[in-house]
Amino acid sequence: MHVFRGDAENLYYMGGTMFSLLCTTLYIVGDQFAAFATNEGVCTISDFIALLAAGGLQQAQDLTVITGQGVDESEAQALREQLTRAGLDQQIHLALPAGAIETHYAHKRLPENVLIAQLHRSSPEQYRAALRLAGRNEMLMDHTTGQHVQGMITIEAARQMMIAVTERFVRPGLGLGPSGYVMAGISTTFERYLFPVDAELHMRFDSMDLTRPQRSSFVATVEVLQGGILCGTCTARYKLMPEAVIRRTEAALARQAAQRANANGPAAAGTHEATSSRDERPDLLQPARRTLVKSTGPTPNLGVVAPQRVEAPVEV
């Protein structure tokens, strides 16, 4: 990346982006969104660090730098330390990204894969949160097309929002032990592209049945907005159920899937090249195969199961 300066106009050219030291606000986004950083008032975090190292920010005055999507919290903290060491922390104000909610609320193990921040109840029937997309998020590892945030991130953020709201605001009053969620269906409508700057999620419960706490059911809708404009809507039907029931159902369905796979063989599945006939298999495998295909009776299909263990929620 090369930095060029136009002294007469206080302009810097970072990569393909023109940046004026006279501007008051600058967005920095993750390097995955380099295409979006070609817009005025936006640059990647790598380009900003390069400009800082080249001494190109010494003339900046009262500049607010906002961390957009794709910037890790650790990167932003390191950038703040660099600004302090350069003596620029008084004239350049860095707005750090909002911290994500705890991983157990979103049913994730790694903090960088949590997409929800600043979750709160805005009214008796409305819940809000900020979209927080870390640079190391699993969904950014191998998919960036154009300048926008991919649609699957919108869907996953909506799913996390529904689980987090239910975990924090509904589940504590049900007196349940370890529980999980069964997603019965989700419908998504995209209105416009979502870009890697600030975005909000608004959620409401369309219906809620708590008459049987062991099988509570919900219909919820999440709207994703950017700059007050609707970008997408997700509506989902799901249930909150005891973990033991989910695990038992999942185990039965997994056993049936393994039985069918072993009974049909790779040639019948059509996804593998058959290298030998069933009769040519080693005798050692034959008894095991015959045992596996014994019928265990029908098992109801409860849909897609999310069997993670969920501990008692803790207030954010």
Secondary structure, DSSP 8 states (H G I E B T S, - for coil): --EEEEGGGTEEEETTEEEETT-SEEEEE-GGGTTGGGSTTEEEHHHHHHHHHTTTTTT--SEEEEE-TT--HHHHHHHHHHHHHTT-TTTEEEE----B--HHHHT-SSGGG--EEEEEEEETTEEEEEE---TT-GGGSS---TTSB-HHHHHHHHHHHHHHHIIIIIGGGGT--SEEEEEEEEEEEE-S-B-SS--EEEEEEEEEE-SSGGGEEEEEEEEEEETTEEEEEEEEEEEEEEHHHHHHHHHHHHHHHHHHHHHHHHHHHTSS---S-GGGS-TTHHHHHHHHTS---------EEE----------
